[in-house]
Every structure is written in C-alpha cells, then in structure tokens.
Amino acid sequence: MSRENNEEESNVNRRNYLKGLAVAGIGAGGLSAASFGTQAQQQVTAEFCGEAQGGAQEDQCINCLPCDDPEVLGTPTGLSGDCYTPPDGIPEGTTHVTLKAGQGCYVASVSADTETICLPDENPTEDPNLYGEISNATFYRCPPNGGEPAVDQVTVTCDSVTIATSNIPEGATLNVTVAFEEGDPLETTADVDENGVATVPLPGDRDPTRVTITYQGETLFDEEVTAEDAPCKIPECPPGLDVKYKFKDCKWVPVSGDPNGLEVEGDRHEATICAAFPFEVEYATRKKGHSKHGGKHHHHHDKKKDHHDGKKKGKHHHDEKKHKHHHGKKCGCKCEVQDPVSAEYDEESGKYCVTIPTDGDSCKKKKEKLCWFRVYCPDDSDDC
C-alpha cells in the first residue's frame, strides 16, 4: 500500500469521519441500517465519505473504512452506471465495499445477502467532481473487533435505553446520561454484555429527550431522542372538566363548562373530539321517525253523554272520562343516552381523540343524529 506521503493526514481524516459515523449511529464494525438499509437487503446504498486519494486502487478510498489494515478481496474496474452488481457475487467474507465515482469515494457495509451496491440518487456534495458514474469498486474485509469503539444503534422506550455497540469488549462500562422533559437527568452506567449490548432502565413515566453515551472519556453518542412508545407521562385531565355540547348554527357549541383545551369537529351525524389529555365522552342519539297516526288529532265523543241542558241552552257538555284526545305518537324521537366512549392516543397528531358515531345511513331519510355530548375526566364518570 502506497500511503507514505499522506498516511498521517489520511488517518486523521478517517478518524474524523468515523467519529461522525459514531455520532450518527453508524458503528465502526459496520455502517448502520439507518443509513444504508437493512444489511439483509439485496441492495444497499453507499454513502459519500470523502475525496479519493492517489495511489493504487485499494488505497484510493481506504480512508472510508472503519478499521485499520483491512484485507482487500477484490478490485473490479471499468465500471459504469449508478449501481454495481458483481457478476460472480460479492467475495466471501466482504464486510465493506467502496465505490469511486468521479473523484468521490462512497462506502457501504455489506453482507453475504447483498447483491447490488448503488450510489445515492443525487449528488450529496456541492462539488460536481465528487459524483458521477461508478468507475471502480473495491471489496474489503475488516478484521473482527479491529475498529474503533462505536455505538451502532440506540433504541429508546419509556422503560429503557438499549445500546448496541461494536469494538467494545464484554464487561466494559458505558457512562450514560438521559435527559427528560421534566425533572433532573438520569446519570448512570451500563455494562456491555457478550453481544455488545448495554441496557439502561428508565422510570417509565417520564419522557426522555436526549441520550449521551461516553466510553473511556470519548463521546460515542449524543442526540435528541423520543421514546418509541411516547408519551411516557400521561397528561392529566384538567380537574373538574365537565363540558356539554349541543349543535347550534351548524356547529357544536359548548353550553356548559369550560371548553379550554378541547377541539371539536363534525356535524349532527358524527363528531370528533381531541385534546392533549385523556378524557371520556357521554352522548345521546335519536332517530326521527313518522307518527303512528299520521300526526292527526282524533276526537271521540260518547253520544249518550252529549246533551243540552235546558237551563243552559247553547252550551255543549262533555264527559271528560269518556271524551279522549289522541295525538299521533312519534317513534324513537326521544334522545337515548349511549354508553360512554374513551379517547385514545393518536400517534400522528400527538393528541387523545375520539369520534362519536351514529348508525344512521346517509342514503336513508331516517338518519340517526347526535342530540348532545358531554366531555369529562375518566375518573369523574359518576359526576353526572
């Protein structure tokens, strides 16, 4: 390898590049799936890693590799296009591939399942000389545990932080700091197991916002995070929440209680309520029908009891027990209270929402409607 003139500068550049990879979650033993796709995929995308050096082909992009003294397994040349598929497959044992495009170097972590290596879809640099068609590819094998210590992946949930590492020996101790949205940060240590993984338990009811990981005084990871099952701390429903809505002027209007924090959309047939906190909704529906008697007023007289009193001529007397007024009774026109429904957390909006449905069919005239609904805290369901 002919690197005598620029070996020191190249090593500095490579190590700076590796630090960038580590902070971005790319391990020294293999670039992360976050940047290059799952390693079990048949096609991977290489990442720009700097300008090509002079010398033999195997030295031109060797500074992109996360290890010292890698084994060179293949150097195909005369290539073209945006992707390269080795006709005989990737050489056995290959851990990394570099592509030279123009004067730019691109690197990808590969496995036995990889078939094709591609350049990024667009030039990742502002220099047109550092992007173009592939001219050559070089296959390398990095020796196991031969690279610099790195954090490959950090998985955060409400209950734990799981740290996947490379080139850190079993039993080694990581220093971990977890900042939360509320309260003091958690400063602790975690030991790396035989699989290169360290785990830090979290309280479970606090939202983590940043994780910092150091090893032997060097920062390997320092990024903002969000728990996969966030939010961890369930917001509290405002004490005394009790708001009743009715439909007026073509919209749902609060007729009692403080609606602050509630978002309401919909019409008489469906309403959606959202808030930054959990809540429950009680509601009533009705289906307007026709009258059994067509809405007509019916008069029944007992003729035997209808008579003229001689002393009070011109006046008509009715037996109230026998004379009855029957009005047409409507079917199902009363509002019927339905079972309460609870709001559920919506990951897309970050809010708790619930939609109150009706079983009406818009194609039918007798469509069920919402009479009213009431929003209250889950623990106040009996405070009607």
Legacy VTK file of the C-alpha trace (Angstrom):
# vtk DataFile Version 3.0
C-alpha trace
ASCII
DATASET POLYDATA
POINTS 384 float
0.000 0.000 0.000
1.386 3.358 -1.037
0.298 5.815 1.592
3.638 7.010 2.945
3.277 10.630 1.889
-0.213 11.216 3.185
-0.683 8.420 5.732
-0.792 10.712 8.751
-3.268 13.117 7.150
-5.376 10.240 5.882
-5.588 8.629 9.294
-6.753 11.921 10.800
-9.403 12.305 8.101
-10.577 8.726 8.532
-10.845 9.033 12.296
-12.790 12.292 11.992
-15.093 10.560 9.551
-15.565 7.648 11.931
-16.441 9.986 14.773
-19.136 11.436 12.566
-20.408 7.949 11.836
-20.466 7.063 15.508
-22.466 10.148 16.444
-24.878 9.420 13.624
-25.377 5.890 14.931
-23.057 4.120 12.485
-20.871 1.506 14.081
-17.201 1.029 13.441
-17.799 -2.641 12.771
-20.452 -1.930 10.178
-22.358 1.060 8.906
-25.848 1.254 10.307
-29.039 0.116 8.670
-30.380 3.618 9.222
-28.018 4.943 6.563
-27.676 2.009 4.233
-30.813 -0.050 4.708
-31.069 -3.370 6.476
-27.941 -5.389 5.819
-30.031 -8.396 4.885
-31.386 -6.447 1.931
-30.201 -7.434 -1.525
-29.443 -3.824 -2.492
-27.655 -1.223 -0.386
-26.852 2.433 -0.971
-23.332 3.655 -0.335
-22.683 6.905 1.500
-20.304 9.649 0.418
-17.196 9.540 2.591
-14.679 11.935 1.061
-12.415 12.625 -1.871
-10.369 9.824 -3.406
-6.660 9.656 -2.627
-3.888 8.849 -5.074
-2.053 5.581 -5.453
-3.265 2.085 -6.122
-6.981 1.442 -6.368
-7.183 -0.279 -2.987
-5.746 2.858 -1.383
-7.901 5.439 -3.083
-10.926 5.104 -0.769
-9.422 3.080 2.076
-9.774 6.050 4.432
-13.537 5.452 4.394
-13.194 2.118 6.187
-13.819 1.840 9.932
-10.781 -0.370 10.543
-7.037 -0.416 10.104
-5.260 -2.803 7.707
-8.346 -4.299 6.036
-7.973 -7.311 3.769
-8.545 -6.498 0.094
-10.784 -9.124 -1.546
-11.454 -7.664 -4.996
-10.788 -4.608 -7.205
-13.072 -4.637 -10.274
-12.527 -1.720 -12.681
-14.014 -0.361 -15.873
-17.447 0.009 -14.334
-20.240 2.422 -15.222
-23.715 3.370 -14.160
-25.203 4.206 -10.764
-25.192 0.663 -9.367
-22.848 -2.301 -9.461
-23.831 -5.966 -9.244
-20.796 -8.280 -9.173
-21.421 -10.990 -11.802
-19.971 -13.665 -9.518
-21.413 -12.206 -6.340
-19.675 -10.357 -3.560
-16.442 -12.087 -2.478
-16.931 -14.271 0.566
-16.054 -12.514 3.802
-16.599 -8.978 2.465
-17.684 -6.521 5.137
-17.362 -3.242 3.224
-17.393 -2.017 -0.363
-16.119 1.310 -1.645
-17.228 2.836 -4.930
-15.322 5.525 -6.776
-17.499 7.982 -8.698
-15.674 10.900 -10.253
-13.194 11.910 -7.571
-15.601 10.965 -4.781
-15.492 7.906 -2.550
-18.609 6.099 -1.330
-18.752 3.293 1.237
-21.322 0.682 2.210
-21.483 -2.074 4.790
-22.500 -5.379 3.170
-23.184 -8.993 4.000
-23.486 -12.301 2.180
-27.060 -11.349 1.202
-26.025 -8.185 -0.605
-26.193 -8.372 -4.388
-26.080 -4.763 -5.605
-24.386 -1.593 -4.356
-25.703 1.775 -5.560
-24.720 5.417 -5.362
-27.101 7.904 -3.747
-29.842 9.077 -6.092
-28.479 12.627 -6.065
-25.093 14.255 -5.575
-24.680 14.566 -1.796
-22.000 17.248 -2.250
-21.858 20.646 -3.903
-18.876 19.585 -5.969
-19.817 18.001 -9.324
-16.363 16.362 -9.483
-17.243 14.188 -6.488
-20.225 12.497 -8.124
-20.822 10.675 -11.390
-20.875 7.134 -12.719
-19.094 4.331 -10.865
-15.600 3.771 -12.237
-14.349 1.085 -9.860
-15.268 -0.858 -6.729
-13.105 -2.360 -4.001
-14.134 -5.141 -1.625
-12.626 -5.230 1.863
-12.810 -7.362 4.951
-12.389 -5.547 8.244
-10.974 -7.832 10.930
-13.410 -8.543 13.769
-13.006 -6.187 16.713
-10.380 -4.373 14.737
-12.093 -0.992 14.593
-12.656 1.866 16.961
-15.280 1.682 19.734
-18.649 2.871 18.476
-22.369 2.912 19.178
-24.252 1.238 16.348
-27.826 1.788 17.461
-29.748 3.334 20.337
-33.316 2.179 20.973
-35.353 4.240 23.431
-38.650 3.288 25.043
-40.379 4.654 28.106
-38.859 1.853 30.188
-35.306 1.515 28.870
-32.468 2.599 26.608
-30.875 -0.275 24.669
-27.419 0.411 23.248
-25.870 -1.774 20.536
-22.104 -1.310 20.293
-19.168 -2.573 18.308
-15.493 -2.926 19.217
-16.229 -2.572 22.923
-15.267 -5.636 24.983
-17.688 -7.608 27.105
-17.916 -6.215 30.626
-16.818 -2.727 29.625
-18.721 0.136 31.249
-20.534 2.896 29.401
-21.454 6.193 31.037
-24.992 7.147 30.073
-26.904 10.364 30.684
-30.605 10.570 29.861
-32.338 13.953 29.895
-36.092 14.127 30.423
-38.760 16.613 29.515
-39.360 17.175 33.211
-37.109 16.694 36.224
-33.423 16.001 36.652
-31.436 13.917 34.146
-30.524 10.322 34.880
-26.780 9.741 35.113
-25.834 6.092 35.296
-23.552 3.349 33.958
-24.280 0.251 31.909
-22.119 -2.793 31.231
-21.739 -4.250 27.749
-22.803 -7.899 27.520
-21.416 -10.721 25.365
-23.488 -9.496 22.426
-22.132 -5.958 22.619
-25.400 -4.635 24.054
-25.919 -2.472 27.143
-29.278 -1.626 28.701
-30.292 1.257 30.948
-33.658 1.002 32.778
-35.823 4.149 32.803
-38.594 5.224 35.213
-41.334 4.637 32.650
-43.373 7.734 33.489
-41.025 10.435 32.169
-40.409 11.409 28.550
-36.714 11.077 27.546
-35.464 13.903 25.310
-31.720 13.284 24.885
-29.226 10.459 25.390
-25.480 10.920 25.792
-23.122 7.921 25.855
-19.406 8.058 26.608
-16.762 5.354 26.775
-13.300 5.878 28.188
-13.790 9.629 28.055
-14.917 9.715 24.398
-18.443 10.656 23.421
-19.886 7.980 21.146
-23.482 9.193 21.025
-25.165 12.493 21.866
-28.543 13.061 20.236
-32.098 14.125 20.873
-34.442 11.156 21.211
-38.107 10.308 21.546
-39.346 7.113 23.145
-40.864 4.678 20.658
-43.956 4.361 22.875
-44.184 8.049 23.761
-45.673 9.823 25.528
-44.399 8.163 28.677
-46.059 10.508 31.117
-49.791 10.557 30.526
-51.022 14.178 30.695
-53.545 14.842 33.427
-57.117 15.674 32.577
-57.946 19.162 33.936
-59.654 18.704 37.314
-63.374 19.343 37.141
-63.597 19.044 33.366
-67.296 18.827 32.501
-68.342 20.385 29.206
-71.651 19.761 27.464
-72.075 20.472 23.757
-75.139 20.990 21.596
-75.423 21.567 17.873
-76.299 25.169 17.094
-75.831 27.299 13.993
-74.326 24.363 12.095
-71.615 23.663 14.651
-71.069 22.091 18.051
-71.245 24.750 20.751
-70.410 24.342 24.466
-73.474 25.136 26.544
-71.911 24.469 29.950
-68.433 24.106 31.403
-65.020 25.383 30.262
-64.082 24.051 26.780
-60.461 25.231 27.014
-58.154 22.582 25.511
-60.895 20.750 23.590
-61.046 20.606 19.793
-64.381 19.634 18.242
-65.251 18.988 14.607
-68.190 17.345 12.868
-71.918 17.614 12.315
-75.142 16.190 13.710
-74.252 12.702 12.464
-70.647 12.423 13.652
-68.369 14.424 15.937
-64.646 14.148 16.662
-63.208 15.493 19.907
-59.451 15.850 20.563
-57.339 17.140 23.440
-53.819 16.915 24.793
-55.091 14.810 27.710
-57.251 11.677 28.126
-60.985 12.102 28.589
-64.321 10.331 28.241
-67.456 11.290 26.377
-71.091 10.626 27.211
-73.554 11.228 24.396
-77.134 10.754 23.274
-78.643 9.969 19.878
-82.073 9.896 18.334
-83.669 8.703 15.115
-86.547 10.854 13.949
-89.488 8.765 12.682
-93.058 9.264 11.426
-96.211 9.344 13.574
-98.247 6.197 14.070
-101.404 8.154 13.335
-100.004 10.492 10.778
-99.850 13.343 13.282
-103.620 13.890 13.144
-105.748 14.946 16.105
-108.573 12.447 16.757
-111.809 13.349 18.588
-114.042 10.669 20.179
-117.480 11.524 21.591
-119.772 9.469 23.732
-123.079 10.433 22.098
-125.059 9.163 25.015
-123.431 11.701 27.248
-123.602 14.641 24.813
-126.759 16.617 25.625
-128.140 20.119 26.035
-129.016 21.288 29.469
-132.407 23.038 29.247
-131.354 25.612 31.765
-128.134 26.408 29.887
-129.106 26.367 26.248
-126.349 26.699 23.661
-123.677 25.087 25.793
-122.106 21.731 24.971
-121.145 19.424 27.830
-118.575 16.586 27.594
-117.956 13.672 29.878
-114.201 14.118 30.474
-113.802 10.435 31.342
-115.313 9.359 28.057
-114.062 12.145 25.815
-110.448 11.485 24.824
-107.900 13.361 22.715
-105.439 11.135 20.883
-102.314 12.673 19.421
-100.038 10.862 16.974
-97.101 9.413 18.935
-93.699 9.574 17.169
-91.389 6.590 17.091
-87.917 6.910 18.573
-87.888 10.698 18.665
-86.501 10.814 22.200
-82.790 11.222 22.845
-81.307 7.996 24.142
-78.111 8.097 26.190
-75.422 5.759 24.846
-72.537 4.041 26.596
-69.593 6.409 27.244
-66.545 6.217 24.985
-62.908 6.895 25.905
-60.425 8.949 23.905
-57.369 7.094 22.619
-53.897 8.416 21.909
-53.267 9.222 18.248
-49.582 8.973 17.329
-49.916 11.079 14.195
-51.436 14.102 15.923
-49.916 13.517 19.356
-53.318 14.015 20.950
-56.094 11.971 22.524
-59.093 11.732 20.207
-62.447 10.018 19.925
-65.109 10.027 17.221
-68.733 9.706 18.237
-70.526 7.777 15.516
-74.172 7.170 14.728
-75.570 4.146 12.976
-77.544 6.207 10.505
-77.345 5.624 6.779
-76.934 8.819 4.785
-78.941 7.168 2.000
-81.967 6.876 4.238
-84.267 9.636 5.376
-84.371 8.352 8.924
-80.739 9.091 9.684
-79.738 8.930 13.326
-78.497 12.170 14.814
-76.499 13.226 17.835
-78.537 15.113 20.402
-75.675 16.245 22.620
-72.422 15.047 24.133
-70.574 15.692 27.348
-66.791 15.625 27.894
-65.392 14.819 31.317
-62.353 13.309 33.028
-62.202 9.477 33.142
-62.281 9.469 36.937
-65.369 11.707 37.003
-67.682 9.346 35.132
-70.142 9.252 38.017
-70.328 13.020 38.409
-73.309 13.456 36.089
LINES 1 385
384 0 1 2 3 4 5 6 7 8 9 10 11 12 13 14 15 16 17 18 19 20 21 22 23 24 25 26 27 28 29 30 31 32 33 34 35 36 37 38 39 40 41 42 43 44 45 46 47 48 49 50 51 52 53 54 55 56 57 58 59 60 61 62 63 64 65 66 67 68 69 70 71 72 73 74 75 76 77 78 79 80 81 82 83 84 85 86 87 88 89 90 91 92 93 94 95 96 97 98 99 100 101 102 103 104 105 106 107 108 109 110 111 112 113 114 115 116 117 118 119 120 121 122 123 124 125 126 127 128 129 130 131 132 133 134 135 136 137 138 139 140 141 142 143 144 145 146 147 148 149 150 151 152 153 154 155 156 157 158 159 160 161 162 163 164 165 166 167 168 169 170 171 172 173 174 175 176 177 178 179 180 181 182 183 184 185 186 187 188 189 190 191 192 193 194 195 196 197 198 199 200 201 202 203 204 205 206 207 208 209 210 211 212 213 214 215 216 217 218 219 220 221 222 223 224 225 226 227 228 229 230 231 232 233 234 235 236 237 238 239 240 241 242 243 244 245 246 247 248 249 250 251 252 253 254 255 256 257 258 259 260 261 262 263 264 265 266 267 268 269 270 271 272 273 274 275 276 277 278 279 280 281 282 283 284 285 286 287 288 289 290 291 292 293 294 295 296 297 298 299 300 301 302 303 304 305 306 307 308 309 310 311 312 313 314 315 316 317 318 319 320 321 322 323 324 325 326 327 328 329 330 331 332 333 334 335 336 337 338 339 340 341 342 343 344 345 346 347 348 349 350 351 352 353 354 355 356 357 358 359 360 361 362 363 364 365 366 367 368 369 370 371 372 373 374 375 376 377 378 379 380 381 382 383
